[in-house]
Amino acid sequence: MTIRRGIPPLLVPLLLLVAVGGCTSDEPAGVELADVRRAPVTEVVEAPATVGARATATLRAPAPGTLAHLYVREGEHVRKGELLARIRSPQAEDQLKQARQAARLASPAAPRLASPQVRLASFDTRSFDAKVSRHFARARKEARRIRDAQARKQLLGAIDLAEAQHRAQTRALASITAQLNQSINSVLSGVTSGFSGLAGSMASLQAASRTQAKAAVKAAEGTVASLAIRAPFSGVVTLGRASGGGGSGGLDGLLSQIPGGGRQLPSLPSTGSGGAGTPVATGVPVSAGDSIVTVTDVSRLTLSADIDETDVLLVRKGTRATVELDAVPGAGYTGRVTGVGVTPKEGTTGGVSYPVQLSLGAGTFDDGGAAPTPKPGMSAVARLTVRESPSAVSVPASAIVSSGRESVVWAVRDGVAQRRVVKLGAQGEAVVEVLNGLSVGERVVVKGADSVRPGQRLP
């Protein structure tokens, strides 16, 4: 539950003295008055929080095998890219060999089937035409010897007609040959079109097989390369735990890891190293997915707080905060809001809270000494200063009476009680800011307000 805290404790006794000083012995029993004054008012939202790191990554075994070398120890600082461990995995190496062999055996693309072409040669009538031409020339020569002009003319016309008919028949024969060629090739094209479509389908399947084989090789090479585990960033090492080896493999398992195979290669989740299993050490068998080491970047600490829905709208990026850790009593740390989440979380009491991220600064003890650096996971209480008014028109918080959606005070003017609806600003634990409805110097009821009635005379 969110707790609001108000102005610094040193101001509370002063305000109480003002309230007491404003009361007189002539006031009705149980009713106390106080003056409206100017005073600093600070509204604070208090929320539980947890210390976090800049980044955390758990590095896991990509394949079953044996931890051949472990180069780091628990709590050791490492640099980005530093070799942390090396796994020996005959299974991963065998998968790579199988994948490369499958890629080599992938059949090449089938050649495209061209439609067969048939061409009938045209009849060669050139020697025959030459003989016919000589016969026509001899016939014309003999016809010209005829003395009868009429007969000679008729005979020469008949010869010309016969020669023209011969030429027409030669052209017709060439045309018939061309049409026959066209008809035969058209029939053959229709017969082989089905075979061409089949060849195209086979080529597509073979191309897909080659693509899958190449992807399998790439996945296997990535698995073998990741057997050498390196730090993704600089940080502190936490050793993981192994489940004892085992796991499944083979080319089928490798193919299931490539795109389209149903799942991806094991990633590096940013979670803890787990608890069950055998602590990792050189020579320990590991299974695929076993945590080997966790690298935590503590160069910049953060704070995750859960803010109640009734207060989260007051929190802004840059809001200042003071932080107290359960592990460091008597010390206070600085903080500042870096982000306000929008995804709600249900609380144990049925309410809703929202995650708020803060940067965590240095801490000091009450005597001014430097406080130790916290560790990720430590619990804390964050007090966020959501509203401040250094010189507010203020009244004690006890003067405010809630009436539905209205905030009401009983003011005393000329000795008579008046009901005033006021608008509040910053709300501290001891005093609250009044934005309108009251003026400095007026007197208000701070105790016994439930017994006051409009028009009641109050000294």
LUMNUMAR-604023 format. One record per residue (C-alpha): x negated, y negated, z. Coordinates in steps of 0.2 Angstrom, whole numbers, plus 5000, padded with zeros to 4 digits. Example, Ala and Ser with C-alpha at 12.3 -4.5 7.8 and 13.67 -1.06 7.14 Angstrom:
BEGIN
493850225039/493250055036/
This chain:
BEGIN
500050005000/499449834996/499049725011/498949535009/497749435020/497749245021/496549105026/494949145035/495149195054/494349035060/495848935054/497149035062/496848975080/496848795074/498548825066/499248905081/498648755092/499548645080/501148745082/501048745100/500548565101/502148525091/503348605103/504148515118/504948575134/506548495128/506748605114/508048745115/507448905123/506649025110/506448885097/504748815093/504248685080/502648645071/502048505059/501948525040/500048485037/498748505023/497648655025/496748775013/497748925009/497049085001/498049234995/497149394995/497749564988/496949714996/496849884987/495850054989/494450074977/493050194971/491250154966/490850214949/489350214937/489050124921/489050294911/489050484915/488750624903/488750814907/487650904894/488251084891/487551234883/488051244865/487951434863/487651584875/485851624879/484451604892/483851434900/482051454893/481351294901/482051164914/480951004914/481850904927/482350914945/483850854955/483950664957/482550634945/482550474935/482450514916/482350404900/483450404885/482950544873/481850634886/481950824884/482850894899/483051084895/482851204882/483951354879/483451514870/484951584860/484651734848/486451724844/486451544838/484851584828/485751734820/487251634816/486151514807/485451654797/487151724793/487751554787/486251524776/486451704768/488351674765/487851504757/486651584745/487851724741/489251604737/489651634718/489351494706/490751414697/491551524683/491251464666/492751384657/493551494644/493651404627/495051454616/494451564602/494451494584/494751594568/494451514551/494851604535/493651554521/494451484506/494451584490/492951544479/493651524462/492251414454/491551554442/493251604437/493751424434/492251404423/492651554412/494451484411/493851314406/492751394392/494251494386/495351334386/493951244376/493751384363/495651384361/495751194358/494251214345/495251344336/496851254337/496151094329/495651204313/497551224309/497951114295/499751104299/499850944310/501450994318/500951164323/499251094328/500050974340/501251104348/499751224350/498651094359/500151044370/500351224375/498551234380/498551074390/500051134400/499251304403/497751224410/498751104421/499651254428/498051344432/497351194442/499051184452/498951364456/497151344462/497651194474/499151294480/497951444485/496851324495/498351254504/499051424509/497351474516/497251314527/499051344533/498651514538/497051464548/498151334557/499551464561/498251594568/497351474579/498951414586/499451584591/497751624599/497851464609/499451514617/498851684621/497251614630/498051474639/498551584654/496751644655/496151464656/497251424670/496651574680/494851524677/495251354684/496051424700/494551544702/493351394700/494351294714/494251444726/492451464723/492151284726/493051284742/492051444747/490451354744/490951194753/491451304768/489851394768/488851234767/489851164782/489451324792/487651304789/487751124795/488651174810/487451314814/485951204812/486751074823/487051214837/485251264835/484551084836/485651054852/484851204861/483551064865/484450964878/483950774878/484550634889/485850524879/485350374890/484250334905/484950384922/484850504937/484950694934/486150804943/485850994939/487351094934/487851274937/487951424925/489251554924/488051694921/487951714902/489051804889/490251724877/490751774859/489851734843/489651794825/489951704809/491751704811/491551614828/490451494819/491651464805/492951424817/491951274823/491851184806/493151054801/494751144797/494251294807/495351254822/494151174834/492551074834/490751104842/490651084861/490550894865/489750814879/491150764891/490850634904/491450734919/490550814934/489450964933/490651084942/490551194957/490651374954/489251484947/487351494948/486251344950/485351314934/483551364933/482251434921/482751604916/484551594921/485851664908/487051534902/488651544892/489251414879/490051264888/489051294904/488551124912/486651114912/486350934918/487350784921/486550614918/487250464927/486750284923/486750184939/485950034932/487549944934/488849994947/490749974944/492249984955/493950054951/495449994961/497250034961/498349874962/500149884967/501449834954/502049684965/500349604964/499549654948/500249514938/499249394950/497549484945/496549404931/494949444922/493649354932/494549354949/493349364963/493349504977/492449554993/492149734995/491949845010/491250025010/491750155022/489950225021/489150055026/490049975041/489749795044/489249755026/490149655013/489849664994/490349544980/491449594965/492249524950/493749584940/493149644922/494749714916/496549754921/497349914914/499149934907/499450114910/500450144926/500050274940/501350334952/500950324970/501250444984/502650344990/503550324974/502850154969/501850114954/500050044953/498849994939/497050024937/495849874939/494049874935/492749764944/490849744943/490049774960/488749654966/487449654980/487949674998/487449595014/487649635033/488449515045/486749465051/486149425033/485149575030/485249665013/486449815012/485949975004/486450014986/488050124985/488250284976/489550334963/491050404971/491050314987/492650244994/492950064997/494249925000/494349784988/495049614993/495449514978/495649324980/497149294968/497649124973/496748974981/497348804986/495948704996/497148565001/498948635001/500548575009/500648715021/501648785035/501448945046/502049095038/503349125052/504248975046/504849055030/506549145030/507049255015/508849225009/509149334994/507949264981/507649104990/506349055002/507048945016/506448845031/507248745044/506648565044/507048445058/507448265053/508148135065/508248275078/509448375067/509148545059/509148545040/509148705029/507848675015/507548795000/505648784996/504548844982/503048944988/501248944981/499749044988/500349155002/499049185016/499249295031/499449155043/499949005033/500848985016/500748845003/502448745000/502448674982/504048574984/505448554997/504348485011/503248345015/501648325025/502148265043/503848345044/504248465057/504948645054/505548785065/504148925067/505049025080/506849065083/507449015066/508749155066/509649065080/509648895072/511248825063/511448675051/511648515060/511048585077/510048455087/508248495090/507048375098/
